[in-house]
Amino acid sequence: QVQLVESGGGLVQTGGSLRLSCAASGRTFSSIGMGWFRQAPGKEREFVATISWTGSSTDYADDVKGRFTISRDNAKNTVYLQMNSLKPEDTAVYYCAARGADRWGVRARYPSRTADQYDYWGQGTQVTVSS
């Protein structure tokens, strides 16, 4: 089992920055891929960024590439999302997600853009970008 708690959301002006954190419990954190997703009001949840178990492989949605950076610190059981040059369209609830080794085995180590491949989710943190 993995429990995830996000923090770092808030209100920021266009062009500003925020860093989201996701603290994970459980012994498997350092061996699983992690992701960030977001959901804006009235919209479907969408992929933002993902990172492999070692942090050596990352992937981003096209509309955040070059502005957002995902990273992880396995010693602290934490994954981060650094968000720069924020735009009003980045406003959403941001969710941290973890892959489950029980279901995916060794494939859980790798990044994934697909929400269905994540077994554990945090409660979300609100990010609001004002124009």
Backbone as CSV, one residue per row, in Angstrom:
resi,resn,N_x,N_y,N_z,CA_x,CA_y,CA_z,C_x,C_y,C_z
1,GLN,0.827,-1.188,0.000,0.000,0.000,0.000,0.869,1.248,0.000
2,VAL,0.440,2.244,-0.736,1.127,3.529,-0.791,0.114,4.626,-0.514
3,GLN,0.438,5.496,0.403,-0.415,6.657,0.661,0.315,7.905,0.203
4,LEU,-0.422,8.798,-0.427,0.171,9.983,-1.043,-0.495,11.239,-0.515
5,VAL,0.315,12.229,-0.189,-0.208,13.500,0.305,0.476,14.633,-0.462
6,GLU,-0.340,15.383,-1.221,0.188,16.504,-1.984,0.179,17.783,-1.151
7,SER,1.071,18.690,-1.491,1.083,20.009,-0.877,1.737,20.984,-1.852
8,GLY,1.603,22.268,-1.555,2.272,23.272,-2.359,1.393,24.041,-3.320
9,GLY,0.133,23.665,-3.412,-0.758,24.395,-4.298,-1.077,25.779,-3.740
10,GLY,-1.740,26.586,-4.560,-2.108,27.923,-4.109,-2.509,28.808,-5.258
11,LEU,-2.574,30.089,-4.967,-2.954,31.105,-5.947,-1.703,31.851,-6.391
12,VAL,-1.524,31.966,-7.691,-0.352,32.635,-8.235,-0.766,33.412,-9.477
13,GLN,-0.034,34.462,-9.778,-0.332,35.252,-10.972,0.280,34.604,-12.210
14,THR,-0.254,34.972,-13.347,0.290,34.499,-14.619,1.784,34.802,-14.679
15,GLY,2.540,33.794,-15.097,3.986,33.936,-15.175,4.708,33.519,-13.924
16,GLY,3.976,33.261,-12.862,4.578,32.880,-11.600,4.955,31.407,-11.548
17,SER,5.452,31.001,-10.378,5.914,29.634,-10.186,5.340,29.031,-8.908
18,LEU,5.214,27.735,-8.917,4.846,26.968,-7.730,5.603,25.647,-7.779
19,ARG,5.875,25.096,-6.608,6.431,23.748,-6.541,5.500,22.870,-5.719
20,LEU,4.983,21.844,-6.365,4.147,20.873,-5.682,5.019,19.753,-5.131
21,SER,4.626,19.247,-3.982,5.298,18.102,-3.381,4.288,16.997,-3.154
22,CYS,4.758,15.779,-3.220,3.920,14.620,-2.945,4.723,13.687,-2.046
23,ALA,4.304,13.595,-0.800,4.979,12.728,0.158,4.303,11.365,0.163
24,ALA,5.098,10.325,0.042,4.572,8.972,-0.048,4.975,8.147,1.159
25,SER,4.064,7.314,1.587,4.376,6.340,2.626,4.562,4.991,1.958
26,GLY,5.173,4.056,2.657,5.337,2.730,2.073,6.749,2.463,1.639
27,ARG,7.126,1.200,1.702,8.507,0.812,1.422,8.809,0.714,-0.062
28,THR,7.767,0.737,-0.909,7.988,0.500,-2.330,8.223,1.771,-3.139
29,PHE,8.200,2.936,-2.501,8.263,4.188,-3.254,9.449,4.235,-4.196
30,SER,10.615,3.828,-3.709,11.826,3.966,-4.511,11.875,3.003,-5.692
31,SER,10.913,2.112,-5.802,10.924,1.141,-6.897,9.735,1.280,-7.829
32,ILE,9.014,2.404,-7.747,7.835,2.564,-8.592,7.853,3.891,-9.340
33,GLY,7.224,3.877,-10.504,7.055,5.102,-11.261,5.961,5.968,-10.640
34,MET,6.092,7.272,-10.826,5.157,8.232,-10.260,4.667,9.176,-11.345
35,GLY,3.502,9.773,-11.109,2.973,10.711,-12.088,2.215,11.843,-11.442
36,TRP,2.058,12.904,-12.212,1.185,14.012,-11.836,0.103,14.135,-12.915
37,PHE,-1.120,14.307,-12.456,-2.271,14.542,-13.324,-2.995,15.779,-12.819
38,ARG,-3.878,16.316,-13.638,-4.667,17.459,-13.197,-6.069,17.381,-13.777
39,GLN,-6.980,18.045,-13.075,-8.363,18.095,-13.534,-8.920,19.480,-13.286
40,ALA,-9.301,20.135,-14.365,-9.924,21.449,-14.285,-11.441,21.274,-14.202
41,PRO,-12.151,22.261,-13.674,-13.614,22.149,-13.563,-14.257,21.861,-14.914
42,GLY,-15.121,20.852,-14.939,-15.839,20.519,-16.153,-15.023,19.798,-17.200
43,LYS,-13.801,19.429,-16.852,-12.932,18.750,-17.818,-12.505,17.387,-17.293
44,GLU,-12.027,16.573,-18.215,-11.507,15.254,-17.850,-10.140,15.419,-17.172
45,ARG,-9.807,14.446,-16.346,-8.471,14.408,-15.767,-7.461,14.196,-16.889
46,GLU,-6.330,14.895,-16.810,-5.348,14.775,-17.872,-3.951,14.581,-17.306
47,PHE,-3.149,13.934,-18.095,-1.756,13.669,-17.745,-0.949,14.957,-17.774
48,VAL,-0.022,15.084,-16.801,0.870,16.237,-16.760,2.332,15.805,-16.921
49,ALA,2.783,14.903,-16.039,4.188,14.493,-16.060,4.341,13.158,-15.355
50,THR,5.409,12.440,-15.706,5.672,11.158,-15.082,7.175,10.942,-14.975
51,ILE,7.567,10.080,-14.011,8.988,9.867,-13.764,9.211,8.410,-13.382
52,SER,10.345,7.872,-13.799,10.664,6.483,-13.494,11.173,6.339,-12.060
53,TRP,11.365,5.101,-11.633,11.743,4.822,-10.246,13.079,5.443,-9.855
54,THR,14.017,5.570,-10.773,15.318,6.167,-10.451,15.342,7.661,-10.746
55,GLY,14.340,8.140,-11.455,14.343,9.533,-11.874,15.055,9.784,-13.189
56,SER,15.582,8.734,-13.799,16.372,8.910,-15.012,15.520,9.120,-16.256
57,SER,14.248,8.756,-16.169,13.361,8.894,-17.324,12.139,9.705,-16.928
58,THR,11.840,10.718,-17.729,10.675,11.559,-17.487,9.921,11.775,-18.787
59,ASP,8.671,12.171,-18.656,7.845,12.460,-19.821,6.845,13.528,-19.425
60,TYR,6.467,14.377,-20.386,5.599,15.497,-20.099,4.504,15.629,-21.156
61,ALA,3.390,16.163,-20.735,2.369,16.571,-21.693,2.921,17.725,-22.524
62,ASP,2.486,17.806,-23.759,3.020,18.821,-24.667,2.829,20.237,-24.142
63,ASP,1.703,20.501,-23.502,1.435,21.881,-23.107,2.152,22.316,-21.842
64,VAL,2.892,21.425,-21.190,3.683,21.825,-20.029,5.174,21.639,-20.272
65,LYS,5.523,21.010,-21.372,6.927,20.738,-21.666,7.698,22.042,-21.746
66,GLY,8.838,22.090,-21.072,9.644,23.298,-21.051,9.280,24.252,-19.931
67,ARG,8.124,24.048,-19.318,7.700,24.905,-18.197,7.679,24.149,-16.870
68,PHE,7.319,22.882,-16.914,7.215,22.070,-15.704,8.373,21.071,-15.653
69,THR,8.790,20.739,-14.437,9.829,19.736,-14.239,9.427,18.794,-13.114
70,ILE,9.408,17.511,-13.407,9.129,16.506,-12.384,10.462,15.960,-11.882
71,SER,10.529,15.720,-10.587,11.737,15.149,-9.990,11.338,14.337,-8.765
72,ARG,12.299,13.600,-8.229,11.987,12.809,-7.047,13.213,12.695,-6.169
73,ASP,12.959,12.512,-4.883,14.008,12.268,-3.899,13.616,10.998,-3.169
74,ASN,14.215,9.892,-3.545,13.825,8.608,-2.965,14.208,8.506,-1.488
75,ALA,15.213,9.241,-1.075,15.591,9.227,0.340,14.513,9.879,1.206
76,LYS,13.747,10.786,0.588,12.680,11.476,1.317,11.297,10.967,0.930
77,ASN,11.239,9.959,0.080,9.941,9.426,-0.370,9.039,10.533,-0.911
78,THR,9.612,11.395,-1.726,8.871,12.555,-2.209,9.104,12.762,-3.701
79,VAL,8.034,13.124,-4.385,8.130,13.519,-5.786,7.669,14.971,-5.884
80,TYR,8.284,15.717,-6.784,8.019,17.130,-6.919,7.545,17.469,-8.329
81,LEU,6.830,18.579,-8.424,6.496,19.145,-9.720,6.774,20.645,-9.647
82,GLN,7.856,21.059,-10.273,8.195,22.475,-10.352,7.469,23.066,-11.549
83,MET,6.659,24.083,-11.293,5.852,24.685,-12.342,6.252,26.138,-12.514
84,ASN,6.767,26.463,-13.680,7.196,27.827,-13.994,6.345,28.384,-15.127
85,SER,6.410,29.689,-15.293,5.681,30.369,-16.381,4.223,29.929,-16.412
86,LEU,3.593,29.951,-15.268,2.225,29.451,-15.166,1.247,30.320,-15.951
87,LYS,0.239,29.645,-16.487,-0.798,30.287,-17.297,-2.157,30.027,-16.657
88,PRO,-3.143,30.872,-16.936,-4.485,30.617,-16.382,-5.007,29.232,-16.735
89,GLU,-4.660,28.720,-17.895,-5.139,27.393,-18.293,-4.490,26.256,-17.511
90,ASP,-3.504,26.573,-16.661,-2.930,25.566,-15.767,-3.767,25.399,-14.501
91,THR,-4.761,26.237,-14.328,-5.623,26.144,-13.145,-6.342,24.806,-13.109
92,ALA,-6.193,24.099,-11.997,-6.772,22.762,-11.866,-6.454,22.225,-10.475
93,VAL,-7.066,21.109,-10.156,-6.624,20.319,-9.010,-5.565,19.349,-9.526
94,TYR,-4.426,19.353,-8.876,-3.300,18.507,-9.286,-3.216,17.292,-8.363
95,TYR,-3.099,16.135,-8.994,-3.060,14.868,-8.260,-1.732,14.158,-8.501
96,CYS,-1.205,13.626,-7.425,-0.034,12.764,-7.487,-0.536,11.322,-7.571
97,ALA,0.176,10.491,-8.317,-0.236,9.100,-8.471,0.985,8.190,-8.465
98,ALA,0.774,6.980,-7.967,1.851,5.990,-7.875,1.420,4.687,-8.552
99,ARG,2.345,4.065,-9.239,2.058,2.769,-9.839,2.176,1.695,-8.763
100,GLY,1.481,0.594,-8.949,1.479,-0.473,-7.956,2.269,-1.683,-8.425
101,ALA,3.274,-2.049,-7.641,4.089,-3.206,-8.014,3.288,-4.495,-7.957
102,ASP,2.292,-4.562,-7.085,1.474,-5.776,-6.982,0.799,-6.097,-8.302
103,ARG,0.323,-5.069,-8.993,-0.418,-5.302,-10.244,0.515,-5.333,-11.449
104,TRP,1.544,-4.484,-11.420,2.351,-4.301,-12.626,3.724,-4.956,-12.575
105,GLY,4.094,-5.469,-11.398,5.398,-6.113,-11.304,6.516,-5.137,-11.640
106,VAL,7.498,-5.596,-12.381,8.659,-4.766,-12.698,8.263,-3.584,-13.591
107,ARG,7.151,-3.702,-14.314,6.724,-2.583,-15.171,6.327,-1.362,-14.346
108,ALA,6.030,-1.565,-13.060,5.675,-0.444,-12.192,6.834,0.534,-12.009
109,ARG,8.038,0.134,-12.394,9.190,1.023,-12.239,9.170,2.175,-13.227
110,TYR,8.434,2.003,-14.305,8.580,2.907,-15.442,7.497,3.967,-15.509
111,PRO,7.790,5.065,-16.178,6.799,6.133,-16.277,5.634,5.724,-17.172
112,SER,4.509,6.357,-16.964,3.325,6.090,-17.774,2.473,7.340,-17.869
113,ARG,1.925,7.578,-19.055,1.001,8.692,-19.285,-0.441,8.322,-18.988
114,THR,-0.686,7.048,-18.715,-2.052,6.530,-18.638,-2.518,6.416,-17.198
115,ALA,-3.612,7.110,-16.870,-4.113,7.119,-15.503,-4.479,5.724,-15.003
116,ASP,-4.970,4.882,-15.899,-5.379,3.534,-15.500,-4.220,2.665,-15.040
117,GLN,-3.005,3.091,-15.317,-1.841,2.320,-14.903,-1.309,2.755,-13.548
118,TYR,-2.064,3.614,-12.872,-1.698,4.046,-11.520,-2.715,3.486,-10.533
119,ASP,-2.213,2.986,-9.420,-3.076,2.334,-8.441,-3.334,3.180,-7.197
120,TYR,-2.523,4.176,-6.966,-2.656,4.968,-5.751,-2.688,6.456,-6.128
121,TRP,-3.587,7.174,-5.466,-3.789,8.582,-5.768,-3.841,9.406,-4.486
122,GLY,-3.315,10.626,-4.572,-3.454,11.551,-3.469,-4.797,12.255,-3.521
123,GLN,-5.017,13.130,-2.556,-6.304,13.816,-2.447,-6.381,15.045,-3.349
124,GLY,-5.253,15.480,-3.866,-5.217,16.614,-4.774,-4.894,17.918,-4.073
125,THR,-4.302,18.825,-4.826,-4.016,20.163,-4.330,-4.406,21.177,-5.402
126,GLN,-5.080,22.231,-4.989,-5.607,23.212,-5.939,-4.519,24.188,-6.365
127,VAL,-4.419,24.383,-7.665,-3.547,25.403,-8.236,-4.426,26.367,-9.021
128,THR,-4.354,27.642,-8.679,-5.139,28.664,-9.359,-4.199,29.735,-9.878
129,VAL,-4.276,29.980,-11.186,-3.424,30.985,-11.819,-4.315,32.127,-12.283
130,SER,-4.098,33.298,-11.723,-4.924,34.451,-12.065,-4.305,35.207,-13.239
131,SER,-5.184,35.790,-14.050,-4.710,36.529,-15.234,-4.500,37.995,-14.914
